[in-house]
Amino acid sequence: MSLQDQIDKNKLPNHLAVIMDGNGRWAKQKGLFRNKGHEKGAKTVKAIVEACAEIDIPFLTLYAFSTENWNRPKLEIDLLMRLLVSSLKKELKTLQKNNIKLNVIGNIDSLPKKTIKELLDVIEKTKSNSRMTLTLALSYGSREEIIKTIKEISLKVKNNLISPENIDESVINSHLYTQNLPDVDLLIRTSGEQRISNFLLWQIAYAELYFTDILWPDYTKDNLFEAILNYQNRERRFGKTSDQLK
């Protein structure tokens, strides 16, 4: 029986998030320039998105470019932006074929105008798709998101639009970039690093964390299915005891 066939469709993570790490190290190990790692990583993205659609995961969020990534060399940033634009153009047919809706979170205004234009174009063309929502986290940083949220809520309090006593989780959720997404159930990080790197800090409060040594360009559908099977064998208690769940 294949790994995919072993997956229980009734116990899938509703929202899967992935920190795609290891493109640069993959290229270095093979004596290649970093751009080759990013190009191979883009192919992995396509395979994993299709795999998630195949098993009917409703929400998939990929950490594509962080606020900290702006500190990388300009040549690499320019390459990543060009690769993003070309990938969006190339994969629009795949998104439509698989009934996948594209979504973006992050400080989008900081992206190059050409990148923004292509993103908005694909978002518009896929807005009616309903099989899965694919969210790209671009120029995204969770601390920046939380600061933005606090400022917006504070301004509403100042203008008497919100009472401080009424601020709860739902109010905070409604001001986050992820306001239209459910909390994360499973977070996967590749490349052996075991840290969150400023990704969805609020949204992963009760997520299951899964770390693998595999570099992102080498990550396969079966690796994804292994992570999901591992997730399905965990007991998610949300603060309760095992006896309460039974």
C-alpha positions as CSV (number, residue, x, y, z in Angstrom):
1,M,0.0,0.0,0.0
2,S,1.4,3.4,-0.9
3,L,1.9,6.1,1.6
4,Q,-0.9,8.2,0.0
5,D,-3.3,5.3,0.3
6,Q,-2.5,5.0,4.1
7,I,-3.7,8.6,4.7
8,D,-7.0,8.9,6.6
9,K,-9.0,11.5,4.6
10,N,-11.1,12.2,7.8
11,K,-8.0,13.3,9.8
12,L,-6.3,15.6,7.4
13,P,-4.9,18.9,8.6
14,N,-7.3,21.6,7.6
15,H,-4.5,24.1,7.3
16,L,-1.0,23.0,6.4
17,A,1.9,25.5,6.5
18,V,5.4,24.9,5.2
19,I,8.7,26.7,5.8
20,M,10.5,25.8,2.6
21,D,14.2,25.8,3.6
22,G,17.4,24.6,2.1
23,N,17.6,25.9,-1.5
24,G,20.9,27.6,-1.0
25,R,22.5,24.7,0.8
26,W,21.2,22.2,-1.8
27,A,23.0,24.2,-4.5
28,K,26.2,24.6,-2.5
29,Q,26.4,20.8,-1.8
30,K,26.2,20.2,-5.6
31,G,28.7,23.0,-6.4
32,L,26.0,25.1,-8.1
33,F,25.1,28.7,-7.9
34,R,22.3,29.5,-5.5
35,N,19.9,30.4,-8.3
36,K,19.9,26.7,-9.3
37,G,18.7,25.8,-5.8
38,H,15.8,28.3,-6.1
39,E,14.9,27.0,-9.5
40,K,14.8,23.4,-8.3
41,G,12.9,24.5,-5.2
42,A,10.2,26.1,-7.5
43,K,9.7,22.7,-9.1
44,T,9.2,21.2,-5.6
45,V,6.6,23.8,-4.9
46,K,4.5,22.6,-7.9
47,A,4.8,19.0,-6.9
48,I,3.8,19.6,-3.3
49,V,0.9,21.9,-4.2
50,E,-0.5,19.2,-6.5
51,A,0.0,16.6,-3.8
52,C,-2.0,18.6,-1.3
53,A,-4.8,19.1,-3.9
54,E,-4.8,15.4,-4.6
55,I,-5.5,14.5,-1.0
56,D,-7.9,17.4,-0.5
57,I,-6.1,19.6,2.0
58,P,-8.3,22.8,2.1
59,F,-5.6,25.3,3.0
60,L,-1.9,25.4,2.2
61,T,0.4,28.2,3.2
62,L,4.0,28.5,1.9
63,Y,6.7,30.7,3.5
64,A,8.1,32.1,0.2
65,F,9.9,35.3,1.2
66,S,10.3,36.8,4.7
67,T,10.7,40.4,5.8
68,E,14.3,39.3,6.8
69,N,15.0,38.0,3.3
70,W,15.2,41.7,2.1
71,N,18.7,41.6,3.8
72,R,20.0,39.2,1.2
73,P,22.2,40.3,-1.7
74,K,20.3,42.4,-4.2
75,L,21.1,40.0,-7.0
76,E,19.5,37.1,-5.2
77,I,16.4,39.1,-4.3
78,D,16.0,40.2,-8.0
79,L,16.4,36.6,-9.0
80,L,13.8,35.4,-6.5
81,M,11.3,38.1,-7.7
82,R,11.8,37.2,-11.4
83,L,11.4,33.5,-10.5
84,L,8.2,34.3,-8.7
85,V,6.8,36.2,-11.7
86,S,7.7,33.5,-14.2
87,S,6.4,30.7,-11.9
88,L,3.1,32.5,-11.5
89,K,2.7,32.9,-15.3
90,K,3.7,29.3,-15.9
91,E,1.6,27.7,-13.2
92,L,-1.7,29.6,-13.7
93,K,-2.9,26.7,-15.9
94,T,-2.0,24.3,-13.1
95,L,-3.9,26.3,-10.6
96,Q,-7.0,26.5,-12.8
97,K,-6.8,22.8,-13.7
98,N,-6.7,21.8,-10.0
99,N,-9.3,24.3,-9.0
100,I,-6.8,26.1,-6.7
101,K,-7.3,29.7,-5.4
102,L,-4.2,31.8,-4.9
103,N,-3.9,34.1,-1.9
104,V,-1.1,36.3,-0.6
105,I,-0.2,37.5,2.9
106,G,2.5,39.9,3.9
107,N,3.6,43.5,3.3
108,I,2.8,43.2,-0.4
109,D,3.4,46.9,-1.1
110,S,7.1,46.4,-0.6
111,L,7.3,44.0,-3.5
112,P,8.4,45.2,-7.0
113,K,5.5,46.6,-9.1
114,K,5.8,43.9,-11.7
115,T,5.6,41.2,-9.0
116,I,2.5,42.8,-7.5
117,K,0.9,43.1,-10.9
118,E,1.4,39.4,-11.7
119,L,0.2,38.3,-8.2
120,L,-3.0,40.4,-8.4
121,D,-3.6,39.1,-11.9
122,V,-3.4,35.4,-10.8
123,I,-5.4,36.1,-7.6
124,E,-8.2,37.6,-9.7
125,K,-8.2,34.8,-12.3
126,T,-8.4,32.1,-9.6
127,K,-10.7,33.8,-7.1
128,S,-13.6,31.5,-7.9
129,N,-11.6,28.3,-7.4
130,S,-12.7,26.3,-4.4
131,R,-10.8,23.0,-4.1
132,M,-7.9,24.5,-2.1
133,T,-6.6,27.9,-1.1
134,L,-2.8,28.3,-1.7
135,T,-1.4,31.2,0.3
136,L,2.0,32.6,-0.4
137,A,3.7,34.4,2.5
138,L,5.6,37.2,0.7
139,S,7.6,39.9,2.5
140,Y,6.0,38.4,5.5
141,G,7.1,38.6,9.1
142,S,4.9,37.6,12.0
143,R,6.1,40.3,14.3
144,E,5.5,42.9,11.7
145,E,2.0,41.5,11.3
146,I,1.3,41.6,15.0
147,I,2.6,45.2,15.2
148,K,0.4,46.2,12.3
149,T,-2.6,44.6,14.0
150,I,-1.9,46.4,17.4
151,K,-1.6,49.7,15.6
152,E,-4.9,49.2,13.7
153,I,-6.8,48.1,16.8
154,S,-5.3,50.9,18.9
155,L,-6.4,53.5,16.3
156,K,-10.0,52.1,16.4
157,V,-9.9,52.2,20.2
158,K,-8.8,55.9,20.0
159,N,-11.6,56.7,17.7
160,N,-14.1,54.8,19.9
161,L,-14.8,52.2,17.2
162,I,-13.7,49.4,19.6
163,S,-14.0,49.2,23.3
164,P,-10.8,47.8,25.0
165,E,-13.1,45.4,27.0
166,N,-14.3,43.9,23.8
167,I,-10.8,43.0,22.4
168,D,-10.6,39.2,22.2
169,E,-9.1,36.6,19.9
170,S,-11.7,37.2,17.2
171,V,-10.9,40.9,17.1
172,I,-7.2,40.2,16.7
173,N,-7.8,37.5,14.1
174,S,-9.9,39.9,12.0
175,H,-6.9,42.3,11.8
176,L,-4.3,39.8,10.8
177,Y,-3.1,39.1,7.3
178,T,-4.6,35.7,7.7
179,Q,-8.1,36.9,8.7
180,N,-9.7,34.7,6.1
181,L,-7.7,31.6,7.0
182,P,-8.2,29.0,9.8
183,D,-5.4,28.4,12.4
184,V,-2.6,26.2,11.3
185,D,-2.9,22.5,12.2
186,L,0.5,21.2,10.9
187,L,3.7,23.2,10.3
188,I,6.5,21.5,8.3
189,R,10.0,22.8,8.1
190,T,12.6,21.3,5.8
191,S,16.4,21.3,5.9
192,G,17.0,20.3,9.5
193,E,16.6,23.6,11.1
194,Q,14.3,23.5,14.2
195,R,13.0,27.0,14.6
196,I,9.9,29.0,13.5
197,S,11.7,32.0,11.9
198,N,9.0,34.6,12.6
199,F,6.3,32.6,10.7
200,L,2.7,32.7,11.7
201,L,3.5,33.0,15.4
202,W,-0.1,33.7,16.4
203,Q,-1.6,31.2,14.0
204,I,0.4,28.2,15.1
205,A,-0.5,28.4,18.8
206,Y,-1.8,24.8,18.7
207,A,-0.2,23.5,15.5
208,E,1.7,20.2,15.4
209,L,5.4,20.9,14.4
210,Y,7.2,18.5,12.1
211,F,10.9,19.0,11.2
212,T,12.8,17.1,8.6
213,D,16.5,17.1,7.5
214,I,15.5,16.9,3.8
215,L,16.4,20.0,1.9
216,W,13.5,21.6,0.1
217,P,14.6,20.9,-3.5
218,D,14.8,17.2,-2.6
219,Y,11.4,17.1,-0.8
220,T,8.9,14.8,-2.5
221,K,5.2,13.9,-2.3
222,D,6.1,10.8,-0.3
223,N,8.0,13.0,2.2
224,L,4.8,15.1,2.5
225,F,2.7,12.0,3.0
226,E,5.0,10.8,5.7
227,A,4.6,14.1,7.6
228,I,0.8,13.8,7.3
229,L,0.8,10.2,8.6
230,N,3.0,11.3,11.5
231,Y,0.5,14.1,12.2
232,Q,-2.4,11.7,12.1
233,N,-0.8,9.5,14.7
234,R,-0.5,12.3,17.2
235,E,-3.0,13.1,19.9
236,R,-4.1,16.8,19.8
237,R,-5.5,17.7,23.2
238,F,-5.8,21.5,23.1
239,G,-5.2,21.7,26.8
240,K,-7.5,18.7,27.7
241,T,-6.4,15.4,29.1
242,S,-6.4,12.1,27.1
243,D,-9.3,10.8,29.2
244,Q,-11.4,13.8,28.3
245,L,-10.8,13.2,24.6
246,K,-11.9,9.6,25.0
